[in-house]
Amino acid sequence: MTQIVVLPVLLPLLGAGLCLVFGRSARAQRLISIVVLTAVVITAATLLFRADRYGPQSVQIGGWGPDIGISLIADRLSALMLLVSTFVTLCVLLYSFGQGIVEYGRETPLSVFHPTFLVLSAGVSNAFLSADLFNLFVGFEILLAASYVLITLGGTEARIRAGTIYIIVSLISSTIFLIAISSIYAATGTVNFAELAGRMDDLPSGIAQMLHLLLLTTFCIKAAVFPLSAWLPDSYPTAPAPVTAVFAGLLTKVGIYAIVRTETLLFPGDGLRGLLLWASILTMVIGILGAVAQSDIKRILSFTLVSHIGFMLFGIAFATELGLTGAIFYIAHHITVQTVLFLVAGLIEYRSGTTNLNRLGGLARTAPVLSVVFFVPAMNLAGIPPFSGFLGKLALGQAGVAAGDWLALTTVAASILTSLLTLYAIAKVWNRAFWQPADPEAEVEDQDDWSHGPLHGHGQVSTGTQVMTMWEQVATKQRLPMAMGLPTVLLVAFSVGLTVFAGPLFGVTDRAASELLQRTPYIQAVLGDGGGTP
């Protein structure tokens, strides 16, 4: 039964191959993608159930031992992250059908969106399930290679420029990661997490801390932790809405997951608590100040994405059961809420032709359903009671107060300030885009809003005359396709479900935190009998 651990990685790769075979058939590619991702969601739910009841589920690929082979493992943490991420990915895929991301026709003999999307899912799953550092690196590279393609879909100038920044930053982080892996192997003779957990303790403290800092730097770049986060707000907003949504929901969380795994398993109590707390404070405050200064919805959401990474780092830094419980809960919450908000931004853009607040207004009257779909996750992101965002922040605040020292209390104060400023940023969007009437004489600050290319639901527009033509066309107020609206509503309902079922979810995250701090169940599952047998 533990063999199912490999399915979340294997199925998307097989599906990507089938999509390439049927590269000229949109219907076949869509069917394959839906079937594959649905099967992965079911597999992830099964893994979470078994990991919670029987312990970590592990498998040794090809029957090789963990010292030379590839080990995959699903404990409570990785199984929960896998379930939430694959469900979100499935909803984003369904949304993309209505978005009109198509590449079919005489000039395009082969469509790459669906196979690339499935490869991205495989990379994320591999990163969550990897039980060694090198396979974690492979997972990162798989998802990054796919993301390079997705972020430049359409080939517009803005996307190529953003994709170039993204690629350069990713290559730098990957280089640092390889240096870290080679250094760790040279110092310990292994890259397997379970074996490293014992051998790291035997290293001189200076060497161990250097290795710790190398890994932490790598994962902080990938998670967009300040001051290594400047690349994100310029990279994400230019992509099509489904791509931006899945990036915002998943890619930074894979980096956060890697920080959780290495901090608890390889470097417990290694003395970097103060560094992590200061990084958390600066990420929260500077990120949200950037959001407040923006006038475009997608850029506001990109900066709030950076800011709220600080909340997760907050809980990780304490390395207590309550802190980790709050951090894991907040990761699951943020994957869902941030994704759905970017999908809503795509709905706004599809209907109004822009996400620039200077050209929006009156949506509460003309699109009441869209207003509700935005309002619920927006209040959730701001942490308004009784939503899951409030519950996660409350758990993190309790962990900070329990620590009691001045730096912990300063972090709690910074989190409260960040929540208030998040509410302000969201209120600005609500007021200018939904509540107040539109100003037809307003000037557009830039034309990137209009240069989305043929894969974004509108034709490519670049000149000032064409901008006005587009605006006149948008004034007809297009109705939103059901194929875009229903997946968004489904994700909004799922985010509300995190609040309704917060008790059971906190039970899972609490047990996951306890398992992380014990370390023994994870180590035994990899090095022992494979774990997880009923």
FENTA-V322885 format. One line per field, one symbol per residue. ss: DSSP state (H for helix, E for strand, L for the rest). phi: phi as a letter, one per 40 degrees, with the letter a starting at -180 (. if undefined). psi: psi as a letter, one per 30 degrees, with the letter a starting at -180 (. if undefined). A space follows every 10 residues. Layout:
ss = ???
phi = ???
psi = ???
//
This chain:
ss = LHHHHHHHHH HHHHHHHHHH HLLLLHHHHH HHHHHHHHHH HHHHHHHHHH HHHHLLEEEE HHHLLLLLLL EEEELHHHHH HHHHHHHHHH HHHHHHHHHL LLLLELLELL LLHHHHHHHH HHHHHHHHHE LEHHHHHHHH HHHHHHHHHH HLLLLLHHHH HHHHHHHHHH HHHHHHHHHH HHHHHHHHLL LEHHHHHHHH HHLLHHHHHH HHHHHHHHHH HHHLLLLLLL LHHHHHLLLL HHHHHHHHHH HHHHHHHHHH HHHHHLLLLL LLHHHHHHHH HHHHHHHHHH HHLLLEHHHH HHHHHHHHHH HHHHHHHHLL HHHHHHHHHH HHHHHHHHHH HHHHHHHHHH HHLLLEHHHL LLHHHHLHHH HHHHHHHHHH HHLLLLLHHH HHHHHHHHHH HHHLLHHHHH HHHHHHHHHH HHHHHHHHHH HHHHHLLLLL LLLLLLLHHH LLLLLLLLLL LLLHHHHHHH HHHHLLLLLL LHHHHHHHHH HHHHHHHHHH LHHHHHHHHH HHHHHHHHLH HHHHHHHLLL LLLL
phi = .cccdccccc cccccccccc cbcbbccccc cdcccccccc cccccccccc cccbhdbbab cggccccbbb bbabcccccc cccccccccc cccccccccg cbbciccbca cbcccccccd cccccccccc baccccccdd cccccccdcc cbdggccccc ccccdccccc cccccccccc cccccccbga bcdcccdccc cccddccccc cccccccdcc cccgcccbbc cccccccccd dccdcccccb ccccccdccd ccccccbcgc gbdccccccc cccccccccc ccccbbcccc ccccdcdccc cccdccccfb ccccdccccc ccccdccccc ccccdccccc cbgabcccbb igccccbccc cccccccccc ccgccbcccc cccccccccc cccgcccccc ccccccdccc cccccccccc cccbccccbc cccccabcdc bcgccbgbcc bbcccccccc ccccdcfccc cccccccccc cccccccccc bccdcccccc ccccccccgd dccccccccg ggcc
psi = efffffefee eeeeeeeeee ehfgjeeeee eeeeeeeeee eeeeeeeeee eeeflkklkj kggllfffak kkkjaeeeee eeeeeeeeee eeeeefeffh jlhklefjfk kfeeeeeeee eeeeeeeefk gleeeeeeee eeeeeeeeee fgkfgleeee eeeeeeeeee eeeeeeeeee eeeeeeffgl gkeeeeeefe fflkeeeeee eeeeeeeefe eefhkkgggf feffeeffll eeeeeeeeee effeeeeeee eeeeeehkhg ggeeeeeeee eeeeeeefee eeflgkeeee eeeeeeefee eeeeeeefhl eeeeeeeeee eeeeeeeeee eeeeeeeeee efflgkffgl lgfeefieee eeeeeefeee efhkkgleee eeeeeeeeee eeefleeeee eeeeeeeeee eeeeeeeeee eeeeellkjf fkkkelgeef hflfggfllk kfleeeeeee eeefffikkk kefeeeeeee eeeeeeefee heeeeeeeee eeeeeefeee eeeeeefbgf lgk.
//
